[in-house]
Amino acid sequence: MNTQESVGKYDPRNTLNDLTGKEWLKLTSSFWISEKCSLDKDALKHPAPFLVKDIQKLISLFTKKHMKVLDPFCGSGTTLLAASLLERQSIGYDLSLEYRDLALQRLQKIKANHCSYEIGDNKKLLQTLDEQSIDYIVTSPPYFNILKNNSKGLRADKSHKGFRNGARDGVVAYNVDSKENLENCEDYESFLKALSEVFNGCKRVLKNKKYLSIVISDFTINKQEVNVTGNIIAMMIDIGFKFVGNVALLQNNKPLYPFGYPYAYKINHHNQNILNFMKENKSPINSVD
């Protein structure tokens, strides 16, 4: 079997991406196995990094070469790195100068181009972009205030008191004391409201019929398990996005902790959810007199 037969054929009618039919079909599975690579190493200095190969899959599924990708919570810059490797343009926003510097170091190592990383309030930075100028948005927003949880339980790092073992030694929450930092929201409802404002801005700059992906996990708040995934899906539908599917990103290399044993069931979160949405501005129906 030659190479072309093994990867399948490209359909010239495909306006979404550069994948063959076989490559496209593989990425429609409702679960993916998270994959590590050597380019992830530096990102582990960030408390909640993307993995490069996972984001490359998303970018390859939802864009063609030279299209423009946006990450409004850019962190360690994995989205920009993955986009550059795939010959896409990219824009990233964040509040942390520390992680911007980390991202620039990572991008320099691969000689990345056609990418920019801006510091500031992402809501204001989104306003500087033209309407319908972005081909794809992918991001992982803050998980409310969980990185500020000093976790004294099973996951606590005994040698570094106060660090949350989420988790690499010495990695802490963002040191950004501003109202724009969603980790500083007073409560979960305020967090969702602030997040909604960001994605409202994203909707304006995203092209019609194009896609937005949010990578997030459910988590506990005040020892109560919260269906964060469901809340965000409802929020995005209220904004006007069409929900098109949830991909479970399996992280089977994480350790299992006996939370609650032997008294009560407590879940170990070993997956993130990739929530995919499409912007679909419907044309107004002309009234007939």
Secondary structure, DSSP 4 states (H G I P E B T S, - for coil): --HHHHH----TT--S-S--HHHHHHTTSSEEE----GGGGGGGGSSSPPPHHHHHHHHHHH--TT-EEEESS-TT-HHHHHHHHTT-EEEEEES-HHHHHHHHHHHHHTT--SEEEEES-HHHHHTTSPTT-EEEEEE----TTGGG----STT--TTSTT---SSSTT-------STTSGGG-SSHHHHHHHHHHHHHHHHHHEEEEEEEEEEE--EEETTEEE-HHHHHHHHHHHHTEEEEEEEEEE-TTSPP--TTTTTS------EEEEEEEEE--PPPPPP--
